[in-house]
Amino acid sequence: MRLSYQHANPSTGGGSYLLRFRDATRERTACVLVDSGVGVDIDSLLADDEYLVAVLLTHAHLDHYASLADSLRDGARVYAAEPTANVLEHVLTEGEKNYEIGTTDGVLDAVEPLDGWETLVADVAVSPVPAGHAPGASGFVVRFGDGSRTNHLLFTGDFTTRRVAGYPGFRTELPVDIDALFVNVSTADDFEKTLSESLFTLVERAQAGSSVLATASALTAVHYAYLLGHLGERLGDPIPVTLAGQCAKLYADLGYDVPNVEAVPVFDSASDLLERGTVTFAGPEVPTEGSARRLFGVVEGDSAATLVQLTGGATTPVDTATCTVYDFEVVNHPSLSAIDELVEEFDPIHVVAGHGPRHALRNFRGRYDERFVWASDDEREQILYEGGRWSPPPWLSETAVQSIRARDWRANGARFGDLAERDESLPAVVRVADPELGAEGVEVERLEDRFGERDDSTHSTARSTQTEGKEAASKAADTEAGERRPDESETSEPEAIEPEAAESGLSDSSVPDAAVTETERFRREVLGRLDDLEPRATGARLRARVVDGGDDVTLLRLLDETDLEHGEEVTVVLTESEDE
């Protein structure tokens, strides 16, 4: 067996690879394309004696499926983890309307959902593994046999070690040894901070009573809806979320049922989806077309509304409107240290870097001195395995090759491969049942500190509040009178009642006027007025949140249940305490 790889679109983003499995016993060479992104021209890559047996699709982002329709030939099947396969019909239909991705009619007929090992040709099989990054995304382990042994390649695709909308992140605990690691090296060191800041903004504006329109790609919208739905449950204050248009369709395709999330795939009235206090998601990332444009037309001129744009960095967000405008660049990629840890854990002899900017690829040249590193950005075919052993890059000196082989021998033996009968059940690309927001990268404590439900025990009764008010009024009266004893300090104890008054049990008002100073008369007058207010302050006590209604209008949103009806007038008593 001879195995080689070739970058299929290095000048238009990278991330697509063509594998060739040459076997002297076969007349034609079986080829596998991993992702079919922008600029892949499969006809120009394959020779007359080569044929395409399969396309492996890691996830349903445009830069990974843009040329899929044009790549299918030779009866090739499209393999994807089951969640990704489930969304492809809506993804391709929408993509065909908005992008130049060719005619996709025949693609769906070629799609094969994958949840375990699938044989592509004799001695070559593939299985998906969880990859984080986007809902339903996967990487792929490709297994090929040579004699009685098997060897393994691992394609990360775009990945994160974090969960994404309940789907597991990339894992290094696999039951197989990875010989060659194809790793996408696009990185984002501040994703978790940006994610939490954007969630903070969405919750804050919704709780303030604003109509919040959040524009995002469809899978990103599904991701955020999952987080907001479960975050509201955790905070004890549900956050109503509406998914409109394409993102609602993918939400249904993926089988989600998240608390307080409503999916509306088709709508007639845009204004009906933009209720105050609700976060409404629509695509695309900026509101210049599609559902986002229709909804933006409703909020654009509303000073009390909010637009939050969640972009991937390749679009120019709207920056001015009458409504409040925010934009966040949300790029869910791993940090560089996470890639380093992945390489260390898998300990492959080959590391193939791809799908990153040119300067990032250059940084990987020589980064792992104890392994064969391929970080080129051209279309040359490179041989990885031939004659029963792993082949080094042709540009390495013999001394470097021998040094790397010696180190690898000490760590991994001769790399003759695993025994073919070994159990190789890989982790499934299946959503976990229990949400764990911290595992998704959310700064949960920060959000709980700001928006968490307050314990009812921190709210005093009306009478205790009135008592506190009396004490505050008494202090205010003393200060206003400007009288202070020469030895009195800021921390001195309150003035004691005259002994005879205390002993007789008389109230303040019972002390003869002759013994009362001008300051004391003022204090009694204030307390008397508070006593008059007491009957009106002992009614039902309800919590409310101040809401900016725009145009100098301030509203109160009741947080407790009540029998109040529309138009009914109430008296509001504002209180302050150290606990509130």
KALIN-V654192 format. One record per run of one state. SS is the DSSP state (~ for helix, > for strand, _ for the rest). FROM is the first residue (numbers start at 0). LEN is the number of residues. If there is no record, write none. Layout:
{{SS FROM LEN} {SS FROM LEN}}
This chain:
{{_ 0 1} {> 1 6} {_ 7 2} {~ 9 3} {_ 12 4} {> 16 6} {_ 22 6} {> 28 6} {_ 34 7} {~ 41 4} {_ 45 4} {> 49 8} {_ 57 4} {~ 61 4} {_ 65 2} {~ 67 4} {_ 71 5} {> 76 5} {~ 81 17} {_ 98 8} {~ 106 4} {> 110 4} {_ 114 3} {> 117 4} {_ 121 2} {> 123 7} {_ 130 7} {> 137 9} {_ 146 2} {> 148 7} {_ 155 8} {> 163 1} {_ 164 2} {> 166 1} {_ 167 12} {> 179 5} {_ 184 2} {> 186 1} {_ 187 3} {~ 190 17} {_ 207 4} {> 211 4} {_ 215 2} {~ 217 18} {_ 235 5} {> 240 4} {_ 244 1} {~ 245 8} {_ 253 7} {> 260 4} {_ 264 6} {~ 270 3} {_ 273 5} {> 278 4} {_ 282 7} {~ 289 10} {_ 299 6} {> 305 6} {_ 311 12} {> 323 6} {_ 329 4} {> 333 1} {_ 334 1} {~ 335 11} {_ 346 3} {> 349 5} {_ 354 3} {~ 357 7} {_ 364 7} {> 371 3} {_ 374 7} {> 381 5} {_ 386 2} {> 388 2} {_ 390 7} {~ 397 15} {_ 412 5} {> 417 2} {_ 419 11} {> 430 1} {_ 431 5} {~ 436 4} {_ 440 3} {~ 443 8} {_ 451 4} {~ 455 3} {_ 458 3} {~ 461 20} {_ 481 17} {~ 498 6} {_ 504 3} {~ 507 3} {_ 510 2} {~ 512 3} {_ 515 2} {~ 517 20} {_ 537 6} {> 543 7} {_ 550 2} {> 552 6} {_ 558 22}}
